[in-house]
């Protein structure tokens, strides 16, 4: 695991311990969003553009992306632009996100919302449903095979889908049958260099019956067209949109260009 991931996971364990003291799992299960129906992430990837438009203010590699961004303004614009889903960072320390970014955007859109955070304990899965998430991210790099299985099973039992993120082909051994979506992160977590070629290289190794998502480093519509032709179903794009003055318009123009390619 890279140093930055070690730091994030260490901080996350401390954060989750505090959250457990503030709000129990039983209390989470009594929150308004917990029993609301969920949107199917995999179905929306198939039926719409495949674009997973991300809301984030900063990242460890880019500390200044869009620090004043407001989720209730941008996420509905993503839906109107034709995005299949929205990805919302809820980690504060490293990405400048918050739970409110998700919960306040949830009633404003009718597309799935991916809670993008660093899931390491079952408590966070229950919490994700309480926040209104439809799908959760499991990062293979920071979880054991058994941890992935436990968290994926719980998410499925709670009616959410899972996006398993891998950074190497070896990590696919952590895939579990409860997982319907596999994401390939094109960013090397040690150097933070991105290479779209990694998505193409690993494609033959991915399970045949999952939705395949390419993540990070996608900065032009032509790349999406090429990845679609190769066999990818979803494309997670964050910084490309968020670094502009109008992320919604950037997303719309991006998707329109893809649609013109008739792929």
N, C-alpha and C positions, 0 to 999 in steps of 0.2 A: 504494500500500500504506500502511496506517495506521502511525503511529509504533510502536504496541505490536507489530504484526506485524513491522515492521522489526527491532525489538529481539529478538523471539523467534527470527526467522530467523538473525540474526547470532550469537546465542548457540548456536543449534542447529548451525550450521556448525562452530563451535569444538568442540562436544560430539561431533559425528560424527567429526571429525578425531582426537580422543582415543580414541574407541571403535575406530576402525580400527587404531590402534596396539596396542590391548589384545587384539583378537580379529579374525583375518582372516576373509574370506568363506568360505574353505575350512574353517576351524575351525567357523564357524557351521553349515555344512552337515553337520557330524558331531555335532551336538547331538541329544539324545533326541527333541525335538518335530519336528525338521525333516522327517522322513519319515512323520509321522503323517497319517492321512486328515483332510481338512478338512470342516467343516460348511458347507452352502450358505446364505449370508446371504440371498440373494434368495428361496430356497425357504422358509426359516423365516419371512420376512416375510409370505409369502403364506399359509402354513399355520397360523400362530399369530396372536397379537394384533396384531402390527405394532409393538408397543412395543419400542424399543431403550433399555433402562434403563442409565443411565450411572453409573459409579463415578468420582467425583472429589472431592478434598478441598478444593480452592480454585481460583480462577481470577483473571485480572488484574482483572476487574470486581468479584469477590467473594472477598476474601482469606481469609475465614473461613466456609467452608461446613460442613465436617465433618473437622477436621484429624486426629482419632483413628480415623477409619474404617478397617476392615480388609476387604480384598477377599475373603478366603476365607470371611468370614462373610456379607457382603452379596450377592455375586454369585450364590451358590447360592439365596439367598432370591428373587432376581429371577427365576431360572428357575422356581422353585416357584410364583411368583406368576403365571406365564404369559407372561413376556416372550419376544419372538421372538429377541432377541439381547442381549448385554451390550456396552457400550462402556466401555473402560478407558483412562483417561488415563495415559500412561507418561512424560510430560514432568515433570521434577522442579522445575526452576527457577520455572516460572510456574503449574503446576497441582498441585505436591506429589505427583506420581505416581512410579512406579518400574517397572522391568521385572518385579520380583518380584510386583507387584500382578497382572500378567497371568499369569506362569508358574505361580504358586502357585494361582491360581483355575482355570486351564485343566483340570486333571484332575478338578475337582469338579463340572463342569457338562457337559451334553450339548446346548448351544446354541452358535451362533456367537459368537465374541468379536471385536469391532472394536478394533484397536489405534488409539487416537486420539492422534496425535502430529503433528508437523510434518515430513512427508516431503519431503526435498529432494534425496536421493541414492539411487542403486540399492542401496548398501550397506544402507540402512535397510529396504528391501523384503526382502532376504535375512534380515536380522536379525529382522524381524517374523515370518517363518515359523519361525525358530528359537525365538522366544518362545512360539509356539503360536497366533498370530493366524490367524483365518479370513478376515478382510477388513481392508483398510487404507484409511485416509482420505487422499485427495489434495485439497488445498485450492487451488482454481483461482487464488485471489488471490495466492498466493506462487509459482506455477509458470507457465512459458511453455507454449504449446501443445505444443511438441516434448518438453518435460520430462514433461508429463502422459502423452503417448504412450509414451515410454520406460519410465516407471515403471509404467504400467498394463499394458503388454505383459509386463514382467518379472513382475509380480504374478500375472497370468493364467498365464504359463508355469510358475510355481511352485505353481499350484493354489489360489491365493487369489482372492477377489473384491475389487473396488474400489468405494468410495463416493466419487464426485466431488462435492465441496462447492462450490457457487457462491453468490455474494453479489449478483450482478447478472445480468441477462439476457445482457449482452454477453459474459460469461465462458463461456457455453454453446458458444462457438466452440472452446473447448478440449476439448470432449467427443470421446471416441474410441470406436470400435466395441468395444474390449475392455472397456469399462465397462458394467456391468449395473445399476448403482444411481447415481442422482443425488440429492444432498441439497441442499435450499434452506435456507440459514442466514437466519433471520428477524432476526438481530442485525446492526445497522449497526456495522461494525468501527471506524468513526471516532468514533461517539457512544455506542456500546454500548446504544443504545435498541433494543428489540425490537418488531416489528410483524408479527403473524400474517398480516395482509393481504398481505404480500409473497409468501408462499407461494401465495396465491390468484391474485395478479396475474401471477406468472411461469408458472403452471401450463400455459397454452396453448403456451408456448414450449419446454417440456421435450420431449425425444425420446419418442415414443409407446411404444417397446418397452423401456423401462427401468422398474425399480422406483423409485417417487418417494417421497422421504423429506423430511419437514418437520423442521427442527432449530431449537431455541432458542425460549424464550418460551412453551412449551406448559405451562400450569399448571392446566388443568382438563379433565375428560373430555369436556365438551361441545365443546371446541375440536377434539379428536381426531375426534369424531363428524362434525363439520362438514367437516373436512379429508378424512375417509374418503369422505363423500358427494361431495366435489368431485373425488376421484380419486387421493388420496394412499394409499400402501401402508405407509409406515413413519413412525414418530414418535419422534424422539430426545429423551429427557427425562432431565435430570440433576439440576439444582438442586432441582426440585420434590420429588424423593424424598430426595436426600442431605442436605437441610437439616433433615430430621426426625430424631427419636431412633430411629426404626425404619424405615429406607428400604425394607426388604422388605415390611413391612406396608403402607406407603404405596403401593407399587407394586401390591400385591394389591388394595387398595381401589379404586385408580384403574382397573385393568383390569376388575374386577367391575362397576363402574359403566358402563363402555363396553359390556361384554357384555350388560347389561340393556337397552341401546338396540337390540340385535339388528341391528347394522350389520355 
